[in-house]
Amino acid sequence: MKRPLGAQISHMLRDRGVDVIFGIPGVHNQEMYRGIEEAGITHVLARHEQGAGFMADGYARASGKPGVAYVITGPGLCNIMTPMGQAYSDSVPMLVLSSCLDEAQAQRGQLHQMKDQRAAADAVADWSAQANTANAAYGLLERAFEEFELSRPRPKHIQVPIAQLEADADPAPFPNQPALRTQVLPPDVAPVVSLLNIARRPLFILGGGCRSNHWRQILTQLGAACFTTYAGRGMAGLDYALDFGAMLPRPGSADVIASADLVIAVGAELGDVDLWRSTLGHTANLVRVDLDPEVLSDHHRAAVKIQADSDSFARSLWAATESTKPANGWTPEEVAEARERWRAEVDAERPGIVPVADALRTAMPADTLIYSDMTQFAYVAKEVWNSAYPHHWHHPTGFGTLGYALPAGIGGAVARRGKPTAVIAGDYGFHYTMQELGVAVELGLSIPIILWDNGKLKEIEDSMVRGQIAPNAVVARNPDFCKLAEAFGALSAAPTNLDEMQNAVRAAFDAAGPTLIHVTPDIL
């Protein structure tokens, strides 16, 4: 039956598997809210559109489904553009639906007016489009969901004029049969197998685009060593003897890579924020496997390029190398020595954080889903913290925005009710989105929020000192964070030693709501 288009859109989203929407209603997008409950979708009310966007991001990373957000015209869309930029750089499937003015050129002085709202969103999205009819809205939504499945996942923005949202429309069409992604078959990996057959020191680099559960078996089967990007941690599981870990940013990793006689990078962009240098360091043949042609054609100049999803490639490679004799050029001793040396470098660069990270890791269940912010604690932990499972630590790696961790952790906890989720934030970044504590309290989410408080923008201060700049504007007055949390209705703890911190974290996972755990460098 006919309903206002805003309501029909919610029903269409439900038919495509959407069960949660994050957002904030306003007079311009209220028609989008008419059909949410009727469609059986849960809405999570954020305190700021930036929070809604990060929640959608965290939900997508935890669930594997697109995170969906509803925002209003103008400022609502502007506020969510930072999360959209983060989702773009980190390949996160996010769908942002906004209202827009019916006419924005001939008439000035309207509420929430922008010169070109669609174009503004296009700067941080995979694409941004306006639907001027119901059929256009349905078609764009269908396109978005197809692309989430078939290509590199990135945020999409669809805006609908207010009058169209209010107008009656026929129901959306039933979902199409999903398109089938081309599968890599064993013969397709023959060039890679040929190179593996003569390699003594094959080295894999596994990125966040890896989605297979077979990498531990593949590495063992081939006798291969591996690095992971920050986003790819956990691909080899715990204690794989030839895993160099997430140590690509260590300068010495270039020498290790140069010693390999074959390098295979799968689902890894190998960008500046993966390496913190301009070159990978390889001297042997480089194989790239990725969905994105832009990655395959980058300056690393791979000798063999395969456009494919990582899971399909992994399964075919596993089948094609079952009879391959494992290489024996790597030894567990050289890997362990390198990791220990790099761990010492990390500890020397930012003293005092490694033992706190070690204590925190032992206090958390192995399957804890962690969301971290731009803070020195996370920078250290990302390198030295071994992950038991892939895709269990999420960080705003590419865009590098502050304020990510708390709202993203809320989104992740919503997607994984009953499973452990934790947040790691710095004192300054926490200011950006600390109002979302109210959402975590409302939802009763048992999230430990580890707040690393060194009382300043320490990373920036250190950088200024290295640049021989007198540190300036790096100290801001902090509130009493524990009282702040309690004012929101959350629990709090201020441990004075590592044992107390571990006990507070364990208790937080069983609490009836979020717990802010205030940790300072004095804890050692």
C-alpha positions, 0 to 999 in steps of 0.5 A: 500500500502507499505510504510516505516515501520516508516510511517506505525507505525504512521498510526497504532497508529492513528487507535488505537486512537492516535491523539497527539505524543510528541517528538524530531526528529533526523537522527536516527528516522526521518522515524517515522516522515514520516507518522505523518501528513499523518496519521492526528496526531499532533506532539508537539516538545519538547525542551528536551526528558525529557520534551516530556516524561512528556508531554506524562505523563500529556496528559495521565493523562488528557485524559485517553488515552496512551501518546505517545512519539518518541525519538532517539537512545541512548541519546534520550532514556536516556533522557526520562527514568526519565519520564518513571520511573515516569509513572511506579511508578504512573501507567500512560499509556505511549508508548515510541517508539525509533529507535535503531542501527541495530547492536550494539555489533560487531561494536563500535564507532557508533553515539548514541551507547549504550551497551544495550539500550533495557535493560536500558529502561527495568529498568524503564518500564513495559517492553522494547522490540525490533521489528526486523520485521514489524510484530513484531512491529505491534504485540508489539504495539497491545500488548501494547494497550491491556495491557493499557486497561486490566492491571495496566497501565504502560509505554512500550518501543518499539525500532525498528532498523533504517534499519527496519524503512526505509524498505518498509512494508505492512500496519499494520492490522486493530485493533482487537476487544478489549478484554473484562475485567472481570466484578465484579458482585454483587454476587462477592462482597458478602464477603464485603457486609457481613462485611459491614452489621455488621460494625458500623465504616466502613472506605474506603481508595480511591486511584488513581486507583479509576475510578468510579463516584459513590463513593460519593453515595456509601459512603453516602449509607453506612454511611462510612468515607473515606481517600484518597491518594494524587492521589485519592483526590476528590473521595468523592467530596467537603464537604462530612462530613465523608471525612478525606481527603488526610491526610494519612501521618499524624501520627494521621491517624493511630489512626483513622484507628485503630478505624475503624471496617472495612477498605476497600482500593480500587485502593490504593497501600498504599506504603511508599509515601502514608503513610510515615510509615510502617504500615497502622494502622488497627486492623480490617479486611482489604479488598483490591481491586486492579488490581495488584496482587503484591498490593493484596499480600503486607505486609498489609495482607488483609483478603479479596482480590479482583482483579478487576478494581475499577469501576466494583467493585464500581458499583457492591457494590452500587447495592449490598448494596442498602438496607443496613442500613447506619452505624452510628459509625462516626460523622461529628464532629470527622472528622472535629476535626481531619482535623482541627488538622491535618491542624494546624500540616501542617501549623506548619511544613511549616509555611506561605504556607497554607494561600497562598494555600487557596487564590490560590484555591479560585482564580481557577475554581473548574474544574482546572487541576493542575500539581505540582512539588516537592516543599514545596508549593505542599507538603502543598497544597496536604494535605489541598486543597480540590478537587471538582473532582477526578483526577484533581491534578497530582503530581510526587508522587512515583518516585519524580522527579523534573521538572515534572509540566511544561511539564506535564501541557503542555500535560494536556492542549493539551488534554483539550483545552479550559478547565482550566489547571494550573502549580505549581512549585518550583524555583529549580525544574523549572530549570530542564524543564523551556525550555519547556516554549517555547512549551507553547508559541508556542501552545498558552496555557493559563496556569498560572504557579505559581512559588513558589520561596523561593530562595533555596532547602528549604525542603532539608535545613530543613531536614539537620537541623533536621539531625543536618547537617550544610546546604550545597549546598541548595542555587543556584543563580536564574534568574529574572524569570519574564524576563526569561518568557518574553524572551520566549514570555510568560506573567509574574506577580510578585504579592506583596499580595494575592489579586494581586496573585488571580487577576493574576491567573484569568487573566492568564486563559484568556490570549493568552498564558502562564503566569508565576506568581512569588510568594515568601514567602514575599507575606504574 
